[in-house]
Amino acid sequence: MFPLLALAAAPPPPPHAAPPPHPLLRGLLGGAAYGLAAAVLSHPFDTLKTQRQASDRSAAAPRALSASPRAIARLYRGIGPAALGSVCFRTVPFLGYEATAAFLASRHLLDGFPLAAAFVAGAAGGVMRGCLETPAELVKTRLQLRRAWGGTQLLRGLFSTCLRNGVVIGLYWTFFEASKPAREAFLHPVASSFAAGGGCSVLAWAIVYPLDTAKSRIQASAAPTGVWQQLRAVYRTAGLRGWYAGLAPGLARAFLANGGGMVFYDLIQRALSAPSPAKDAL
């Protein structure tokens, strides 16, 4: 789902060393690598999740999966808009988080409550991403379900997408900050990156998952509807199990997408920060 490694300021370069890359370049390349890796690793799980969420038989036993090339190709339906959206939008929550965190710090708001500040800043970044992501999410959902869509439907699910993203990214940053001391003390940097991306996102998605179910059903529906109407309708027909339809592939997707994406993001940052051979001074 997000590029969550801070672009820390690099120390002054040694004499004759090449200047460090611009932070914008680091963010763009790192975010693109994060987003592409996340989409490729997680899209089959996202397809399974969407199919089960949107099905009227959400509480029924899942259909057996096949490992044939055709079956695997079906799991990658909608990968185009999903990959494009993933690459384009992975940097937005980070930028929103940093801008909001800087604003809170400059106004001395929530100074004594760092986890609350992390949630507010993360939620702001999530809403920013939701505003941009809704059209791509709708197209992806319709392609996964093999349903038609039109230009007038591209903003369907805007509120539900912003609500889902704001809460899940806010929770992610809260877990990220709370777990940082333990991760840095006991884990290798690569393992810490994967744990931060995968573990914290799984915790956040497990809490927010009913909102994602409502969002998927809203964007799959033939007529406009709302979050609470969808949650009530699912509960009447399938109970709590219906709210968590597709939970296993959904959490697998979150773990792989954000854990793997974070590792690739970190590798890009390390490559860009690697010293280059300096030319001898004349």
Secondary structure, DSSP 8 states (H G I E B T S, - for coil): ----S---------TT------HHHHHHHHHHHHHHHHHHHHHHHHHHHHHHHH-TTTTS-------SHHHHHHHTTTHHHHHHHHHHHTHHHHHHHHHHHHHHHHTTTTTT-HHHHHHHHHHHHHHHHHHHHHHHHHHHHHHHTT----GGGTTTTHHHHHHHHHHHHHHHHHHHHHHHHHHHHHS-HHHHHHIIIIIHHHHHHHHHHHHHHHHHHHHHSSS---HHHHHHHHHHHHHHHHHTTTHHHHHHHHHHHHHHHHHHHHHHHHHHHS--------
